[in-house]
Amino acid sequence: RVSAIYRGQWGSVTNPYRTTGLSFDTRTSKNIALGVQLQNQSAGDGGFNYFNANASFAYTGVKFGKDDNHRLVLAMQVGVLNRSVDQTKFKWGEQWNPITGYNAGNPITETFAATSATTLDVGAGALYYDASPGKKANLFAGFSTYHLNKPQDPIITSSSTVLNTIPMRYVLHGGLSFNISDRARIIPHILYMQQGTAKETMFGTYAELNVNEETDFMIGGYYRFKDAIAPFAGFNWKNFIVGLSYDVNASKLGNMTRNVSSFELSFTYVKRNGTKSIFDYIHCPRL
């Protein structure tokens, strides 16, 4: 499977947030799955950039219950992350003169320990899902932790260990796949993330309609608590999956961004083996 994604956020502001990602994963005959992920994020007038490259390893052989239809996937991710800023693009209060205005030549006392830094990054997670056929509802749930090794942030100059450390990020999600018929299902889903003092909760649902052995459609939406509504739609045709979503600001932030929110486009190619129906192929939930 190969996936690519692009997200543009708050296009009405100068130098808006942009995220691009590319990933590849494959499974072996030994209950092992391997993957590679590249992601780049940039934002702001200060040239802030966040890039991470990871290799992932997953063990899919934990099966239990009747006919081994209950599955547990254990995974680990190891890679590097790079954070950088362009100090020459910053404007500081010390460079403003109350009479003449801004002067880039005015000296500043602000300093960076570094303007670019690369560190090791480690993460791990687990996913449970019920792959039992013929049930009205199949449960799935997962948990993951990022920055397990608590990588240091050399860009920040501080004697505080807390400020110099990138905090761990926790992700918890779960949902149910309700099988309405042989060709339709509805999947409510909730996602919670926390990193340091930052928290985010999303919940919503989407429907999936199987048109034939080669095509299905998806439509739904999510609500990001106290922030935005995110409707999305997509389709799956043969080996290709295309998705499009758009965030609609539901907070006061919409006044600053002139109600120009965020859009996201994803494209996935999946090489399928030994199956005809898309519904038969996808045992684990599409997240």
Residue frames as qw, qx, qy, qz and C-alpha x, y, z in Angstrom:
[[0.000, 0.887, 0.462, 0.000, 0.00, 0.00, 0.00],
 [0.393, 0.074, 0.017, 0.916, 1.24, 3.46, -0.93],
 [0.083, -0.851, -0.512, 0.078, -0.45, 6.60, 0.42],
 [0.317, 0.183, 0.007, 0.931, 0.01, 10.31, -0.17],
 [0.175, -0.799, -0.561, 0.127, -1.73, 13.17, 1.64],
 [0.255, 0.281, -0.009, 0.925, -1.80, 16.95, 1.49],
 [0.237, -0.766, -0.566, 0.190, -3.39, 19.35, 3.98],
 [0.224, 0.380, 0.022, 0.897, -3.63, 23.13, 3.62],
 [0.336, -0.640, -0.621, 0.303, -4.78, 25.03, 6.69],
 [0.108, -0.845, -0.214, 0.477, -6.01, 28.64, 6.96],
 [0.611, 0.328, 0.386, 0.608, -5.17, 29.64, 3.41],
 [0.074, 0.927, 0.236, 0.282, -6.18, 33.27, 4.03],
 [0.478, -0.837, 0.155, 0.217, -3.21, 33.95, 6.37],
 [0.324, 0.801, -0.502, -0.045, 0.35, 34.71, 5.31],
 [0.283, 0.401, -0.866, 0.099, 2.40, 31.51, 4.95],
 [0.800, -0.274, 0.056, -0.531, -0.36, 29.12, 6.09],
 [0.570, -0.338, 0.743, -0.099, 0.13, 25.71, 7.65],
 [0.736, 0.406, -0.406, -0.358, 0.90, 23.05, 5.05],
 [0.606, -0.345, 0.710, -0.097, 1.36, 19.33, 5.60],
 [0.716, 0.409, -0.463, -0.326, 2.45, 16.71, 3.08],
 [0.604, -0.379, 0.682, -0.161, 2.92, 13.03, 3.75],
 [0.689, 0.373, -0.551, -0.287, 3.97, 9.88, 1.95],
 [0.563, -0.381, 0.684, -0.264, 3.88, 6.34, 3.31],
 [0.656, 0.260, -0.650, -0.281, 4.41, 2.76, 2.22],
 [0.512, -0.335, 0.706, -0.355, 3.56, -0.44, 4.07],
 [0.674, 0.202, -0.631, -0.327, 3.41, -4.12, 3.24],
 [0.773, -0.375, 0.403, -0.316, 2.66, -7.35, 5.04],
 [0.194, 0.434, -0.870, -0.129, 4.66, -10.57, 4.89],
 [0.757, -0.121, -0.567, -0.302, 3.61, -14.20, 5.18],
 [0.534, -0.038, -0.692, 0.484, 5.05, -14.35, 8.70],
 [0.341, -0.802, -0.486, 0.062, 2.47, -12.12, 10.47],
 [0.425, -0.437, -0.003, 0.793, 4.84, -9.20, 10.08],
 [0.337, 0.866, 0.319, 0.189, 4.06, -5.82, 8.53],
 [0.533, -0.257, 0.062, 0.804, 6.71, -3.26, 7.60],
 [0.229, 0.887, 0.375, 0.142, 6.34, 0.38, 6.67],
 [0.440, -0.049, 0.002, 0.897, 8.01, 3.71, 5.98],
 [0.016, 0.887, 0.462, -0.007, 6.52, 7.16, 6.56],
 [0.378, 0.065, 0.025, 0.923, 7.69, 10.64, 5.54],
 [0.074, -0.857, -0.510, -0.019, 5.93, 13.80, 6.70],
 [0.365, 0.090, -0.038, 0.926, 6.75, 17.49, 6.31],
 [0.122, -0.851, -0.508, 0.058, 4.97, 20.42, 7.97],
 [0.366, 0.104, -0.010, 0.925, 5.66, 24.12, 7.50],
 [0.146, -0.841, -0.515, -0.084, 4.02, 27.28, 8.79],
 [0.340, -0.860, -0.164, 0.343, 4.42, 30.93, 9.60],
 [0.324, 0.928, -0.151, 0.107, 6.56, 33.89, 8.61],
 [0.386, -0.749, 0.538, 0.002, 9.43, 32.52, 10.70],
 [0.542, 0.474, -0.669, -0.187, 10.04, 29.62, 8.33],
 [0.553, -0.316, 0.698, -0.327, 9.15, 26.97, 10.92],
 [0.701, 0.274, -0.563, -0.343, 9.49, 23.47, 9.48],
 [0.629, -0.314, 0.646, -0.297, 8.87, 20.05, 11.04],
 [0.682, 0.373, -0.553, -0.301, 10.03, 16.94, 9.18],
 [0.592, -0.371, 0.684, -0.211, 9.97, 13.35, 10.35],
 [0.637, 0.335, -0.633, -0.283, 10.97, 10.06, 8.70],
 [0.603, -0.332, 0.614, -0.386, 10.02, 6.78, 10.36],
 [0.447, 0.147, -0.850, -0.236, 10.27, 3.04, 9.81],
 [0.669, -0.256, 0.312, -0.624, 7.55, 0.89, 11.37],
 [0.272, 0.131, -0.953, -0.023, 7.30, -2.75, 12.40],
 [0.662, -0.175, 0.194, -0.703, 4.05, -4.51, 13.33],
 [0.003, 0.072, -0.997, 0.032, 3.22, -8.00, 14.53],
 [0.589, -0.030, -0.164, -0.790, -0.24, -9.16, 13.40],
 [0.493, 0.064, -0.862, -0.095, -0.16, -12.75, 14.67],
 [0.121, 0.044, 0.752, -0.646, -2.07, -12.32, 17.95],
 [0.524, -0.152, -0.478, -0.688, -5.45, -13.97, 17.28],
 [0.061, 0.038, 0.882, -0.465, -7.96, -15.37, 19.76],
 [0.554, 0.239, 0.294, -0.741, -11.64, -16.16, 20.27],
 [0.769, 0.319, 0.539, -0.128, -13.88, -18.21, 18.02],
 [0.754, 0.536, 0.256, 0.280, -12.13, -19.01, 14.73],
 [0.558, -0.235, 0.051, 0.794, -9.37, -16.56, 15.74],
 [0.205, 0.735, 0.430, 0.483, -11.52, -13.63, 14.61],
 [0.314, -0.945, -0.044, 0.084, -10.38, -11.33, 17.41],
 [0.733, 0.406, -0.081, 0.540, -7.14, -9.68, 16.38],
 [0.396, -0.874, 0.030, 0.279, -4.48, -7.69, 18.22],
 [0.668, 0.591, -0.050, 0.450, -1.79, -5.79, 16.33],
 [0.556, -0.727, 0.026, 0.402, 1.35, -4.61, 18.14],
 [0.596, 0.687, 0.079, 0.408, 3.55, -2.02, 16.46],
 [0.514, -0.636, 0.031, 0.575, 6.68, 0.05, 16.96],
 [0.472, 0.836, 0.122, 0.252, 8.02, 3.04, 15.09],
 [0.596, -0.525, 0.120, 0.595, 11.59, 4.39, 15.00],
 [0.517, 0.681, 0.258, 0.450, 12.86, 7.37, 13.07],
 [0.391, -0.148, -0.117, 0.901, 14.21, 10.89, 13.14],
 [0.085, 0.893, 0.441, 0.037, 12.55, 14.27, 13.39],
 [0.438, 0.072, 0.038, 0.895, 13.97, 17.61, 12.35],
 [0.044, -0.900, -0.408, 0.148, 12.71, 20.99, 13.53],
 [0.488, 0.029, 0.133, 0.862, 14.03, 24.21, 12.03],
 [0.072, 0.911, 0.326, -0.243, 13.36, 27.95, 11.89],
 [0.531, 0.480, 0.114, 0.689, 14.77, 30.81, 9.84],
 [0.382, -0.584, -0.342, 0.630, 15.96, 33.39, 12.36],
 [0.194, -0.073, 0.251, 0.946, 16.40, 36.04, 9.65],
 [0.182, -0.444, -0.626, -0.615, 12.64, 36.07, 9.01],
 [0.373, -0.623, -0.622, 0.292, 11.66, 36.98, 12.57],
 [0.031, 0.646, 0.010, 0.762, 10.66, 40.48, 13.63],
 [0.501, -0.336, -0.630, 0.489, 11.25, 41.38, 17.28],
 [0.199, -0.913, -0.355, 0.032, 9.87, 44.09, 19.51],
 [0.504, -0.597, 0.126, 0.611, 13.38, 45.47, 19.98],
 [0.397, 0.099, 0.515, 0.753, 13.48, 46.29, 16.27],
 [0.027, 0.789, 0.527, 0.315, 10.52, 48.67, 16.48],
 [0.252, -0.042, -0.193, 0.947, 11.14, 52.37, 16.99],
 [0.103, 0.662, 0.639, -0.378, 8.13, 54.40, 18.25],
 [0.139, 0.727, -0.069, -0.669, 9.02, 57.22, 15.85],
 [0.224, 0.502, -0.628, -0.551, 10.48, 55.62, 12.72],
 [0.906, 0.113, -0.051, -0.405, 8.79, 52.21, 12.95],
 [0.957, -0.125, 0.238, 0.109, 10.36, 48.85, 12.17],
 [0.244, 0.819, -0.515, -0.074, 14.10, 48.70, 11.45],
 [0.987, 0.035, -0.154, 0.027, 15.57, 45.28, 10.64],
 [0.546, 0.514, -0.422, 0.509, 19.03, 46.65, 11.40],
 [0.426, -0.679, 0.311, -0.511, 18.27, 47.26, 15.08],
 [0.261, 0.289, -0.895, 0.216, 20.16, 44.76, 17.30],
 [0.788, -0.373, -0.211, -0.441, 18.25, 42.11, 19.26],
 [0.244, -0.519, 0.744, -0.342, 19.04, 40.16, 22.41],
 [0.913, 0.038, 0.225, -0.337, 16.96, 37.10, 21.47],
 [0.081, 0.533, -0.822, -0.184, 19.10, 34.02, 20.78],
 [0.948, 0.050, -0.109, -0.294, 18.53, 30.46, 19.59],
 [0.633, -0.468, 0.606, 0.117, 20.66, 27.57, 20.78],
 [0.316, -0.048, 0.795, 0.516, 20.23, 26.23, 17.23],
 [0.477, 0.350, -0.076, -0.802, 18.07, 27.01, 14.22],
 [0.802, 0.185, -0.442, -0.357, 17.92, 23.37, 13.08],
 [0.320, -0.412, 0.803, -0.288, 18.07, 20.16, 15.08],
 [0.745, 0.086, -0.561, -0.350, 17.60, 16.45, 14.31],
 [0.378, -0.376, 0.721, -0.442, 16.80, 13.90, 17.02],
 [0.194, -0.043, -0.973, -0.119, 15.89, 10.23, 17.37],
 [0.563, -0.097, 0.147, -0.808, 12.17, 9.56, 17.81],
 [0.138, -0.009, -0.990, 0.003, 10.46, 6.37, 19.03],
 [0.589, -0.078, 0.110, -0.797, 6.79, 5.42, 19.22],
 [0.051, -0.022, -0.998, -0.003, 4.65, 2.33, 19.88],
 [0.556, 0.006, 0.079, -0.827, 1.02, 1.31, 19.75],
 [0.178, 0.095, 0.979, -0.036, -1.58, -1.45, 19.71],
 [0.508, 0.070, -0.229, -0.827, -4.84, -2.03, 17.83],
 [0.311, 0.135, 0.922, -0.189, -7.65, -4.47, 18.62],
 [0.506, 0.181, -0.228, -0.812, -10.41, -5.27, 16.18],
 [0.624, 0.124, 0.723, -0.268, -13.16, -7.84, 15.87],
 [0.216, 0.337, -0.645, -0.651, -13.05, -9.42, 12.40],
 [0.371, 0.193, 0.890, -0.183, -15.94, -11.84, 13.02],
 [0.153, -0.077, -0.599, -0.782, -18.06, -12.18, 9.86],
 [0.344, -0.448, -0.759, -0.323, -21.85, -11.94, 9.95],
 [0.279, -0.468, -0.578, 0.608, -22.08, -9.76, 13.08],
 [0.075, 0.899, 0.404, 0.154, -24.24, -6.66, 13.32],
 [0.081, -0.969, 0.195, -0.131, -21.47, -4.69, 15.00],
 [0.860, 0.088, -0.213, 0.456, -17.69, -5.11, 15.11],
 [0.387, -0.910, 0.018, 0.149, -15.66, -3.28, 17.74],
 [0.723, 0.357, -0.151, 0.572, -12.23, -1.71, 17.23],
 [0.365, -0.930, 0.024, 0.013, -9.97, 0.29, 19.56],
 [0.773, 0.312, -0.179, 0.524, -6.38, 1.43, 19.65],
 [0.404, -0.899, 0.044, 0.162, -3.79, 3.26, 21.71],
 [0.757, 0.374, -0.072, 0.531, -0.41, 4.70, 20.76],
 [0.414, -0.844, 0.015, 0.340, 2.34, 6.80, 22.30],
 [0.627, 0.664, -0.032, 0.406, 4.78, 9.01, 20.40],
 [0.124, 0.758, -0.403, 0.498, 8.12, 10.51, 21.54],
 [0.886, -0.402, -0.230, -0.008, 8.61, 7.61, 23.95],
 [0.752, 0.010, -0.208, 0.625, 12.30, 8.42, 24.29],
 [0.208, -0.916, -0.209, 0.273, 11.47, 12.04, 25.24],
 [0.658, 0.353, 0.123, 0.654, 13.73, 13.63, 22.61],
 [0.307, -0.569, -0.151, 0.748, 15.45, 16.88, 23.47],
 [0.364, 0.859, 0.311, 0.179, 14.66, 20.13, 21.66],
 [0.616, -0.181, 0.001, 0.767, 18.02, 21.88, 21.13],
 [0.170, 0.603, 0.301, 0.719, 16.36, 24.93, 19.56],
 [0.426, -0.836, -0.195, -0.287, 14.98, 26.12, 22.90],
 [0.388, 0.374, -0.526, 0.658, 17.49, 27.73, 25.26],
 [0.600, -0.607, 0.018, -0.520, 16.35, 26.98, 28.80],
 [0.007, 0.402, -0.839, 0.368, 17.69, 25.46, 32.00],
 [0.704, -0.021, 0.425, -0.569, 14.32, 23.71, 32.44],
 [0.211, -0.108, 0.946, 0.220, 14.33, 20.03, 31.46],
 [0.420, 0.538, 0.679, -0.271, 10.58, 20.23, 30.87],
 [0.356, 0.817, -0.018, -0.454, 10.92, 23.04, 28.31],
 [0.056, 0.610, -0.701, -0.365, 13.87, 21.37, 26.58],
 [0.269, 0.001, 0.962, 0.053, 12.03, 18.05, 26.15],
 [0.453, -0.032, -0.487, -0.746, 9.45, 17.27, 23.47],
 [0.542, -0.123, 0.611, -0.564, 6.55, 15.83, 25.53],
 [0.167, 0.088, 0.967, 0.173, 5.08, 12.43, 24.77],
 [0.494, 0.076, -0.188, -0.845, 1.91, 12.40, 22.69],
 [0.304, 0.100, 0.920, -0.225, -0.87, 9.97, 23.58],
 [0.458, 0.094, -0.424, -0.776, -3.54, 8.86, 21.10],
 [0.303, 0.143, 0.894, -0.296, -6.64, 6.85, 21.99],
 [0.464, 0.168, -0.329, -0.805, -9.35, 5.92, 19.50],
 [0.233, 0.115, 0.959, -0.114, -12.19, 3.47, 19.06],
 [0.499, 0.192, -0.146, -0.832, -15.49, 2.79, 17.38],
 [0.607, 0.167, 0.755, -0.184, -18.00, 0.31, 16.03],
 [0.171, 0.172, -0.662, -0.709, -18.67, -0.90, 12.52],
 [0.574, 0.270, 0.569, -0.523, -22.44, -1.42, 12.17],
 [0.087, -0.025, 0.838, 0.539, -23.27, -3.70, 9.26],
 [0.510, 0.273, 0.185, -0.795, -26.59, -2.42, 7.92],
 [0.898, 0.347, 0.105, -0.247, -26.61, -4.91, 5.05],
 [0.873, 0.016, 0.290, 0.392, -24.23, -6.90, 2.90],
 [0.522, 0.517, 0.209, 0.645, -23.41, -3.69, 1.02],
 [0.059, -0.780, 0.016, -0.622, -23.64, -0.91, 3.60],
 [0.646, -0.397, -0.490, 0.429, -22.23, -0.08, 7.00],
 [0.110, -0.907, 0.011, -0.407, -22.04, 2.88, 9.35],
 [0.743, -0.039, -0.398, 0.537, -18.94, 3.48, 11.48],
 [0.279, -0.936, 0.003, -0.217, -19.07, 5.91, 14.45],
 [0.764, 0.158, -0.272, 0.564, -15.61, 6.75, 15.72],
 [0.321, -0.946, 0.002, -0.036, -13.96, 8.81, 18.48],
 [0.719, 0.320, -0.232, 0.572, -10.37, 10.07, 18.73],
 [0.414, -0.910, -0.003, 0.020, -8.58, 11.66, 21.71],
 [0.718, 0.350, -0.212, 0.563, -5.04, 13.07, 21.66],
 [0.410, -0.911, 0.004, 0.036, -2.92, 14.77, 24.32],
 [0.720, 0.270, -0.183, 0.612, 0.59, 16.21, 24.26],
 [0.221, 0.096, -0.349, 0.905, 1.72, 18.20, 27.26],
 [0.200, 0.363, 0.506, -0.756, -1.12, 20.60, 28.09],
 [0.404, 0.244, -0.397, -0.787, -2.60, 20.42, 24.57],
 [0.417, 0.167, 0.872, -0.196, -5.67, 18.20, 24.15],
 [0.392, 0.208, -0.423, -0.789, -7.88, 17.36, 21.19],
 [0.449, 0.189, 0.837, -0.251, -11.09, 15.35, 20.93],
 [0.377, 0.215, -0.480, -0.762, -12.83, 14.38, 17.69],
 [0.409, 0.177, 0.874, -0.195, -15.94, 12.29, 17.17],
 [0.490, 0.395, -0.223, -0.744, -18.18, 11.53, 14.25],
 [0.719, 0.131, 0.679, -0.071, -19.31, 8.87, 11.85],
 [0.267, 0.444, -0.535, -0.667, -19.13, 7.85, 8.23],
 [0.840, 0.235, 0.385, -0.301, -21.10, 5.53, 5.97],
 [0.091, -0.410, 0.787, 0.451, -19.66, 3.13, 3.44],
 [0.781, 0.376, 0.249, -0.432, -21.71, 1.82, 0.50],
 [0.395, -0.228, 0.797, 0.395, -20.49, -1.05, -1.62],
 [0.553, 0.485, -0.134, -0.664, -21.69, -0.54, -5.22],
 [0.923, 0.285, -0.223, -0.127, -20.09, -3.61, -6.76],
 [0.929, -0.202, -0.030, 0.309, -17.03, -5.84, -6.41],
 [0.621, 0.252, 0.007, 0.742, -14.74, -3.00, -7.47],
 [0.032, 0.490, 0.030, 0.871, -16.32, 0.17, -6.11],
 [0.365, -0.660, -0.619, 0.217, -17.54, 1.65, -2.84],
 [0.056, 0.697, 0.042, 0.713, -18.30, 5.17, -1.65],
 [0.470, -0.377, -0.563, 0.566, -17.70, 6.84, 1.72],
 [0.048, -0.639, -0.113, -0.759, -19.30, 9.94, 3.20],
 [0.592, -0.577, -0.506, 0.245, -19.39, 11.32, 6.72],
 [0.072, 0.788, -0.130, 0.597, -18.09, 13.97, 9.07],
 [0.627, -0.260, -0.527, 0.510, -16.39, 14.68, 12.37],
 [0.203, -0.928, -0.077, -0.302, -16.60, 17.37, 15.03],
 [0.567, 0.175, -0.442, 0.673, -13.37, 18.61, 16.59],
 [0.391, -0.705, -0.542, 0.238, -14.41, 19.71, 20.09],
 [0.172, -0.874, -0.136, 0.434, -14.70, 23.50, 20.39],
 [0.304, -0.453, 0.470, 0.694, -12.90, 23.98, 17.08],
 [0.299, 0.351, -0.520, -0.719, -14.29, 22.74, 13.76],
 [0.821, 0.241, 0.426, -0.295, -16.65, 20.53, 11.80],
 [0.049, -0.490, 0.739, 0.460, -14.98, 18.31, 9.19],
 [0.849, 0.335, 0.248, -0.325, -17.18, 16.73, 6.50],
 [0.120, -0.490, 0.763, 0.404, -15.49, 14.34, 4.11],
 [0.868, 0.353, 0.145, -0.318, -16.21, 12.09, 1.13],
 [0.115, -0.546, 0.776, 0.295, -14.29, 9.50, -0.81],
 [0.905, 0.256, -0.048, -0.336, -14.45, 6.52, -3.07],
 [0.481, -0.399, 0.765, 0.156, -12.67, 3.22, -3.53],
 [0.789, 0.519, -0.075, -0.320, -12.31, 1.95, -7.09],
 [0.874, 0.308, -0.337, 0.168, -10.36, -1.21, -7.80],
 [0.749, -0.129, -0.326, 0.562, -6.95, -0.64, -6.18],
 [0.216, 0.341, -0.073, 0.912, -7.37, 3.11, -5.62],
 [0.293, -0.719, -0.579, 0.248, -8.79, 5.10, -2.71],
 [0.199, 0.392, 0.049, 0.897, -9.34, 8.87, -2.92],
 [0.315, -0.686, -0.600, 0.266, -10.58, 11.05, -0.05],
 [0.149, 0.467, 0.040, 0.871, -11.35, 14.74, 0.40],
 [0.375, -0.665, -0.582, 0.279, -12.24, 16.60, 3.60],
 [0.131, 0.588, 0.032, 0.798, -12.76, 20.23, 4.59],
 [0.339, -0.372, -0.611, 0.611, -12.62, 21.80, 8.06],
 [0.104, -0.732, -0.314, -0.595, -15.26, 24.42, 8.80],
 [0.185, 0.180, -0.536, 0.804, -14.32, 26.66, 11.74],
 [0.459, -0.635, -0.577, -0.231, -16.84, 26.45, 14.57],
 [0.531, -0.550, -0.308, 0.566, -14.93, 28.76, 16.92],
 [0.012, 0.946, 0.054, -0.320, -13.96, 32.44, 17.08],
 [0.490, -0.352, 0.533, 0.594, -10.86, 31.55, 15.10],
 [0.470, 0.547, 0.618, 0.313, -13.02, 31.83, 11.99],
 [0.062, 0.977, 0.144, -0.148, -12.98, 35.62, 12.35],
 [0.319, -0.719, 0.449, 0.423, -9.18, 35.70, 12.06],
 [0.411, -0.098, 0.788, 0.449, -9.01, 33.29, 9.12],
 [0.389, 0.284, -0.224, -0.847, -11.92, 34.97, 7.29],
 [0.819, 0.115, 0.398, -0.397, -13.71, 31.61, 7.50],
 [0.675, 0.520, -0.507, -0.129, -11.19, 30.10, 5.09],
 [0.799, -0.456, 0.357, -0.161, -10.56, 26.81, 6.84],
 [0.238, -0.498, 0.806, 0.213, -8.59, 23.69, 5.92],
 [0.882, 0.293, -0.104, -0.356, -8.85, 21.09, 3.20],
 [0.439, -0.445, 0.777, 0.072, -7.22, 17.70, 2.96],
 [0.792, 0.422, -0.267, -0.352, -6.72, 15.42, -0.04],
 [0.511, -0.420, 0.750, 0.008, -5.52, 11.82, 0.19],
 [0.751, 0.424, -0.383, -0.330, -4.68, 9.18, -2.38],
 [0.554, -0.394, 0.727, -0.098, -3.95, 5.51, -1.72],
 [0.681, 0.339, -0.563, -0.323, -2.99, 2.59, -3.92],
 [0.652, -0.327, 0.628, -0.272, -3.54, -0.90, -2.49],
 [0.414, 0.306, -0.803, -0.300, -2.28, -4.07, -4.13],
 [0.776, -0.164, 0.331, -0.512, -4.90, -6.69, -3.33],
 [0.191, 0.316, -0.919, -0.137, -4.18, -10.40, -3.31],
 [0.153, -0.130, -0.979, 0.035, -6.61, -13.30, -3.51],
 [0.151, 0.525, 0.657, -0.520, -9.89, -11.40, -3.20],
 [0.172, 0.481, 0.578, 0.636, -12.52, -9.85, -5.43],
 [0.240, -0.842, -0.416, -0.246, -14.82, -7.90, -3.15],
 [0.149, 0.573, -0.324, 0.738, -13.53, -4.77, -1.42],
 [0.639, -0.544, 0.125, -0.529, -15.81, -5.48, 1.54],
 [0.978, -0.143, -0.139, 0.058, -14.37, -8.98, 1.91],
 [0.654, 0.398, -0.300, 0.569, -10.83, -7.63, 1.82],
 [0.015, -0.551, 0.326, -0.768, -11.13, -5.00, 4.55],
 [0.631, -0.405, -0.651, 0.118, -11.39, -6.86, 7.87],
 [0.383, -0.373, -0.358, 0.766, -9.80, -4.18, 10.01],
 [0.137, 0.878, 0.402, -0.219, -11.55, -0.77, 10.13],
 [0.466, 0.515, 0.138, 0.706, -10.57, 2.03, 7.80],
 [0.394, -0.645, -0.357, 0.549, -9.44, 4.80, 10.18]]
